[in-house]
Amino acid sequence: MYEQKVPLVRLAKRDGMPGWQAWCIRLASILVALILGGLVMMIALPDGSNPVAAYGTIITGALGTKTAIRQTVKIAVPLLGCALAIAPCFKMRFWNIGAEGQITAGAIAASYFALYWVGRVPSVLLIVIMGLAGAIAGGLWALIPAFFKAKWNTNETLFTLMMNYIIIGVVRWLQGGPWEGRPGSQIIPNFDQSVWLPKVLGVHCGWIIVLVLVVVMHIYMNHTKQGYEIAVIGDSVNTARYAGMNVGRIMMRTMFISGAISGLVGFIVAAGANNTLYDGVANGVGFTSITVAWLSQLNAFAMVAISLMLAVLSKGADTLQTKLQVPASISDIITGILLFCMLGCEFFINYRLIFRKQGHKEGAKS
């Protein structure tokens, strides 16, 4: 006979939590993040400054003027679009880490038509062609790892991640080769103004496109047969096969849709924000959007709020750096703390900690 001590702390899955309690935990996590961020700023800010004023500077810098609001929306548009793109893959538990490359592939295809088809077709039609080309290119680029996953069960995380670097290398080759403008510059020329995305309320119309996508993807994922198939595969691949679903075909279809939306985002960024192509066209959006998707719990409408919040932090941090002369890395630290706390709170929503009662032991027979 021997005695086995109960662990000091055990994890237990929660059966469920009322919605109001979950939101209280989320709000508390944001408050904790603001406090921790304030402590960081107390160390980094010049003498005489205080964290509350610094947070005010961030908000004012992002939303204080019409120009600031437009810049904030420009940052939020690709984040939202890319989060919508990867949501169906993640719901299916296909870990698409290649949105960065799919954005780049879409931007390359759109840039080809912007550079070489100007004057050959009407501008409005050419912009539509650019958007379609970007979507198809992004979809085809995403289809490659999906095919290998369906055929040989390869690791999609590594596959999609490595494909990012391949397509970025293609852009670098184009910059210094076939599409180079002035010899030796390694810069692709700007697009003709006739193929720039038109502005609506001072911002390129890409924001309208992604808002339409929010509604479309919500309906697709929650109210269609294909959305149901994605959910079943995410819950259990074996159940999906038992129900007669062609899992490989559904994976490839879903990845093509995901890549197509990412490619459309690449077109929006190239033709609406940058008006040219370069190797950093995705600008890390493909990775940041993963956080947006997880924080929103794959809810398309929640992604709007999360994308705007991150855009406010990004734009406001630039103003903070300019006005208070703080290092650029401080904004990254504050953003990281906020994301860490918001992601961490989901742990306490889904799990509870059980502490051992003092003196409590379990017995077991030898």
N, C-alpha and C positions, 0 to 999 in steps of 0.2 A: 504494500500500500504506500502510495506517495502522494504528496500534495503539489498541485500545479498552480502557480500564481496566475491570476487573471491579468492581462496586460493593463498598464496604466491608462492607456487611451485606446479605444476601439472606434472604427468607422462603421456606420450603419446607413444603408440606403434609406432615404425618406420615402414613405408611401405617397406622400403628397403634402403640399403646403398651400394654404390659402393665398390667393393672389396678392392681397394687401400686405401680407407678411413678406412675400418675395420682393415686392417693390420697396418695402421699408429697408430690407437688407441692401438692395441696390442703391437706394438713396444714401444709406449710411456709408457704403463703400466709396461713393463719390465724395462725401464729406471727409472721410479719412484721407482720400487722395489729395483733396485740397489742402488739408492740414499738413500732410507730408510735403507736398509741393511748396507750401509756404515756408516750411523750415529750410528747404533747399534754397529758396530765394533769399531768405534772411542772410544766408552765408554768402551768396553770390552778388546780391544787390549792393550798389554804392551806399556809403553812409548817408543816413537821412531818409532813405527809401523804406517803404514797408510793403509786405506781401499783399495786403488788401489793395493798395494803390496799384501794385503790379498786375494783379488780376483785373483791375479796372482798365488798365492800359491794354491788356490782351483783348478784352471785350470791345473796347473802343476801337482798337486797331483793326478788328475784324468786322465790326458792325456799325462803327461810328459815322461813316459817310457812305454815300452812294457808290463811290469808287471802291471803297473797302468791301462793301457787300458784294459787288460784282466779282471782285477777286476771290472772295470766299466761296461764292457759288461756283466759280471756275475750278477751284480745288475740289469741291464736293462732287461735281458731276462725274469724273472718271471713277472716283471711289465708289459712288453709288452704283454706277453701271457695272463695274467689275464685281462688286458684291452680289448683285443680281445674277451675274453670269455663273459664279461658282456655287451659288446656293443649291441648285438641283443636284450637282455632283456630290456635294457634301451630304445632302439628304439621302443620297443613294450610298453613302459611305465610300465613294470613289474620291480619293484625296487629290484633287486637281491643284497642284502647286505651280502650274505652268501658265497662269493667266498673264503673267508678265510677258512671256514669249508670244502668247496668242494676241495680246494687244499690239506687240511689235509687228507680228505677221500681218495683222489687219492694216496697220499704218503703212507698211511697205507696199501692199497692194493698192491702197488708196493713193499713195504718193506717185506710183507709176502713172496712173491716169491723170493725176494733177500736173505732172511734169511733161507728159508726152502727148496728151490728148486735147490740150487747150486749143481752141479754135477749130477743132475738127467736129465737135458737136456743141449744141447750145449749152450754156453754163449750168442751167438748172438740171438738165438731163445728165450732164457730166458729174455733178455733185451726187445725184442719185446713183450713178454707176460707181462712183468712188465708194459710197456707203455699202452697196451690194458686194463690191470686190473685197472690201475690208472684212465684211461678215463671212464671206465664203472662204477667204484665206485663213482667218482665225479658226473657222470651223474645221477646215482640212488639217490645219496644224495640230488641233486638239484631237482629231480623229486618229492620228498615228499612235499615240500611247494607248488610246482606247482599244484599237485593234489588237495591239500586242497583249493587252490585259485580257481581252476576250478570248484570244487564240491560245496564248501560252501562259496566262496568269502571271505576267510580269509585275514588278512592284511599280505601281503608278506614281507613287510619291517621288521616287528617284528619277523615273523616266521623264515625268513632266518638268521636274526641276532642271534636269540637264538640258532639256530642249530649250529652255530660256536662253542659255548661253550660246547655243548654236545659232539661233535666229538673231541675237544681238551681234554675233560675229558677222553675220550676213550684212547687217546694216553698216558695220564698220568697213567691210569690203566695198560696199556701194559708195560710202563717203569718200573713200580714197581711190575709187576706180571708176566704174561706168557712169555713176551719177554725180561725180565731183564737179563742182562749178568752176571756180578759178583754179587752174592747175597748182597743185601744192597746198591748197587751202584745206583739203579734206572736209569740205563743207558742201552739203547739198543745197542748191539754190532755193530761195523762197518760192512758194507757189504763186501763180498769178492771182491777183486779187479777185478775179471773176469766179474762182473756185473756193474762196473762203466761205465758211458757213455763215449765213446771214445772222445778224444780231437781232435779238428780241429783248426789249427792256435793258439794253446795254450789254447783254451777255449773248455769246453765240447760242444758236438754237439747240445745241446739244442738251441743254437742261430740259427742254420740252421732250426730246426723244427719250431721255432716261426716266422722266416721270411717267410717260406712256408705258415704258417697259415695267415700271413698278406695278401698274395695274395688270398688265398682261401676264407677268410672271406670278403674281398672286393668284390669278385665275388658273393659270397653267398648273401650278404646283398643288392647288387645293381643290380644284373643281373639274379636273379632266381625268380621263382614263390613264393617260401617260403619266400624270402626276401621281396617280394612285400606284401605278407600277413602280415608279421611283421609290415611293414610300415603302412598298412591300419588300423590294430588294434591300433597302436600307435596314429594315427590321430583320430580315432573314433571307439569305440567298437560296437556301434549301427550300424554304416555303414557297418562294417565287417559282422555283423550278417545279416543285410538286404541283403548283397551280397551273402549270403549262406555259409559263412565261419564258420567252427566249432572252435569257439574262444578257448574253453577249451582245445581241442586237440592241437591246434597251440601253446598255452601257454606251455603245458607240453612238446611238442616236442622242443620248443625253449629253455626251461630251461634245458632239458636233454643235448642238444648240448652245452649250456653254462657251465653246470657242468662238462661235459666230457672234455672240453678244460681246465677248471680249474684243473681237476684231472690229466690231462696230464702235466700241469705245476707242480703239486705236485710230479709226477714221475721224472720230470726233476730236480727239486730242490733236491729230496732225493737221486737220483742216480747220478746226475751230480755235484752238488755243495757240499752237506753235506756228502753223502755216508753213511748216517744213518738216523734214525728217532728220533725226539724228539718233545715235545709239542709245540715248537715255530717254527716248520718247515715252516709255512706260513710267519712268521716274519712281519706281518702287510701289506703284499703285497696286500691282498684282499681289504683292505680299500684304500690304496694309489692309486691302479689302478682305483678306481672310479674317482679320480681327473684326471688321465691320460685320461680316456674316455671322460670326460666332456670338458677338455681343447682342445681335438682333434676334438670336435664336432662329435664324433663317426666315424671319418674318420680313416680307418685302417692304411693308410700310414702316416698320421699326428701323430699317436700314436708312431711310431718309433722315431720321433724327440723328442716328449715330454718325452718318457721313457728314452732316452739317456740323456736329459737335467737333469732330476731328478737323474739319476744315477751319472752324473758328480758332481752334488751338494753333493750327499751323500758321494761319495768316496773322493772328494776334501775336504769336511768338516772334515773328519778324519785326513787328512794330516795337515789341518789348526790347529786342536786341538793339534797334536803332535809337530809341529814345533814352533807354537807361544804360546803354553800353554794356550789356551783359553778354557773356559768351553764347554763341549759337547753340552750343551743346546743352545749355540750361533748358531750352525749350524741349529738346528731345528727352531730357531727364523727366521733366514735368509730364509730358505726354506718356512716357513709359510708366510712370507711377500711376497715372490715371487708368491706363489700360490694364496694368497689373491688378489694381484693386477691383476694377469692374469685372475682369475675368475671374479673379479669385472669389468674388462674392457668389458666383454661380456654384462653386464647390459647396458653400454652406447652405445654398438653396436645395441642392440635391442630396447632400449627406449631412449627417449629424455626428457629433463627437460624444462618445459615451465614456465617462471617466470612472475608473475603478473606485468603488467605495472602500474606505479605509478598513483594513483588516479582513477584507473579503477574499476568500480563496476557494478554488474548486478542487474537489477530490477526484481521484481516478484510481482504478485498480491496476496493479502491475500485471 
